[in-house]
Amino acid sequence: MNMTNKRILTVVWTIYLVSVLIAAPIAAQTARGADIAVVVHPDTPVSDLSLAEVRKVLLGERQYWNSKLPVVLLIRAPVARERDVVLRVIYQMTDAQFKRYWVAKVFRAEAASPPKIVYSNDLQYELVTAIPGAIAFVDARSVRPGLKVLRVDGHLPGDRDYPLR
């Protein structure tokens, strides 16, 4: 190995080590991320749900907020962190199990349709503010005015015992 190749190898190895030492803590912090806020249309007649109640809503077991206002489920597309948290904490399913669950539920006529898939935070925000009864999950740092943030088990995002993180 000539001197140039050794220098290149040394530089590459140094860059690799520095990137691991610096990037690993940042990646861990990003992976944990912020709390996931449960948001609804501002006119939705609920402000606090238990985690079990949130699960019933998302499983389609509770399909109405009241006698006149249907629940409209919105969920982020695959690979969104919000979807991962919702699947892990609330549904307690893998993505494949989630898809099979909703196919079966619709096939048995227990639900008219599965949750609406939303491909961006902007679209999710627009849909929740436009559709009465809509419920969605957003990074708590991205909550915008016009959304109603629900308490879960009596806690808001940012509280120490908030369950959706």
matplotlib code that plots the C-alpha trace (Angstrom):
import matplotlib.pyplot as plt

x = [0.0, 1.5, 1.6, -1.4, -3.6, -2.6, -3.5, -6.8, -7.6, -6.6, -8.8, -11.8, -11.3, -11.1, -14.2, -16.1, -15.1, -16.0, -19.4, -20.2, -19.2, -21.2, -24.1, -25.0, -26.3, -28.1, -29.7, -30.9, -32.4, -34.1, -35.4, -37.0, -38.4, -41.1, -44.4, -47.2, -50.2, -53.8, -55.5, -59.1, -61.4, -62.0, -65.8, -65.2, -67.1, -64.2, -61.1, -59.8, -59.6, -58.0, -55.5, -58.0, -60.6, -58.1, -57.5, -61.3, -61.6, -58.6, -59.9, -63.2, -65.0, -66.2, -67.4, -69.2, -68.2, -71.9, -75.2, -74.6, -70.8, -68.9, -65.3, -63.0, -59.7, -56.6, -53.2, -49.9, -48.5, -45.9, -42.4, -43.8, -42.8, -46.3, -47.6, -44.9, -45.9, -49.6, -49.1, -46.7, -48.5, -52.2, -52.8, -50.1, -49.7, -47.2, -47.9, -48.9, -51.2, -52.8, -53.5, -55.0, -57.1, -58.7, -59.2, -61.1, -63.1, -64.3, -64.9, -67.1, -69.0, -67.9, -66.6, -67.3, -63.7, -60.2, -58.5, -57.6, -53.9, -52.3, -49.0, -47.8, -48.3, -49.6, -52.4, -53.2, -53.5, -55.8, -58.0, -58.4, -59.4, -61.8, -63.5, -65.8, -65.0, -61.5, -58.8, -55.1, -51.7, -49.0, -45.6, -46.3, -43.8, -45.8, -49.2, -50.7, -53.5, -56.9, -56.3, -57.7, -55.2, -56.7, -55.5, -54.6, -55.0, -55.3, -52.0, -51.0, -47.9, -44.8, -46.1, -43.9, -46.5, -47.9, -48.2, -47.6, -43.9]
y = [0.0, 3.3, 6.4, 8.1, 5.1, 5.0, 8.7, 8.2, 5.2, 7.2, 10.1, 7.8, 6.0, 9.3, 10.6, 7.4, 7.5, 11.1, 10.6, 7.7, 9.6, 12.7, 11.2, 8.4, 10.6, 12.8, 9.8, 8.4, 11.8, 12.0, 8.4, 9.2, 12.5, 14.5, 13.4, 12.6, 14.8, 13.6, 16.3, 16.7, 19.1, 22.1, 21.3, 17.7, 17.3, 15.7, 17.0, 14.1, 10.4, 7.5, 5.6, 2.7, 5.1, 6.3, 2.7, 2.0, 5.0, 3.9, 0.3, 1.5, 0.3, 3.8, 5.3, 8.4, 11.2, 11.8, 10.8, 13.2, 13.4, 10.4, 9.8, 10.3, 8.5, 9.9, 8.2, 9.1, 7.0, 4.3, 5.5, 8.5, 8.5, 9.4, 6.2, 4.1, 5.5, 5.0, 1.4, 0.5, 2.2, 2.4, -0.4, -2.6, -4.0, -4.2, -2.4, -5.7, -6.6, -3.1, -3.5, -7.0, -5.8, -3.1, -5.3, -7.8, -5.1, -3.6, -7.1, -8.0, -4.6, -3.5, -0.3, 1.5, 2.2, 2.0, 5.2, 7.7, 7.7, 11.1, 11.8, 15.0, 17.0, 19.9, 17.7, 16.2, 19.7, 20.8, 17.7, 17.9, 21.6, 21.0, 17.7, 17.8, 14.7, 14.2, 12.8, 12.6, 12.3, 14.9, 15.6, 17.8, 20.3, 20.8, 21.5, 24.5, 26.9, 25.7, 22.1, 20.9, 18.8, 16.1, 15.0, 11.3, 9.8, 13.4, 14.4, 16.8, 16.3, 17.4, 16.1, 13.5, 10.8, 11.4, 8.0, 8.8, 9.1]
z = [0.0, -1.0, 1.1, -0.7, -0.1, 3.6, 4.0, 2.3, 4.5, 7.6, 6.6, 5.8, 9.1, 11.0, 9.3, 10.1, 13.8, 14.2, 12.5, 14.8, 17.9, 16.9, 14.9, 17.3, 20.1, 17.6, 15.9, 19.2, 20.2, 16.8, 17.0, 20.4, 18.9, 20.5, 21.9, 19.4, 20.0, 19.4, 17.5, 16.4, 14.6, 17.0, 17.2, 18.3, 21.7, 23.5, 25.2, 27.3, 26.4, 28.2, 26.1, 26.0, 24.6, 22.0, 21.1, 20.7, 18.4, 16.2, 16.1, 14.8, 17.9, 18.6, 15.3, 16.5, 18.8, 19.4, 17.7, 14.8, 14.4, 13.0, 13.7, 10.7, 11.2, 9.6, 9.8, 8.3, 5.5, 6.2, 7.3, 9.2, 12.8, 13.9, 12.2, 13.9, 17.4, 16.8, 15.5, 18.4, 21.3, 20.4, 17.9, 19.2, 15.7, 13.0, 9.7, 8.1, 11.0, 10.8, 7.1, 7.6, 10.5, 8.4, 5.3, 7.6, 9.3, 6.1, 4.6, 7.6, 7.1, 10.6, 9.1, 5.9, 5.2, 6.8, 8.1, 5.5, 4.7, 4.8, 3.1, 4.7, 7.9, 5.9, 4.3, 7.7, 9.2, 6.4, 6.7, 10.5, 10.3, 7.4, 8.4, 11.5, 13.6, 12.2, 14.5, 13.7, 15.3, 14.8, 16.2, 19.2, 18.0, 14.8, 16.3, 14.6, 15.7, 14.7, 16.0, 19.3, 21.2, 23.4, 26.8, 26.9, 30.4, 31.7, 30.2, 27.4, 25.2, 27.1, 30.5, 32.1, 32.0, 28.5, 26.9, 23.2, 22.5]

ax = plt.figure().add_subplot(projection="3d")
ax.plot(x, y, z, "-o")
ax.set_aspect("equal")
plt.show()
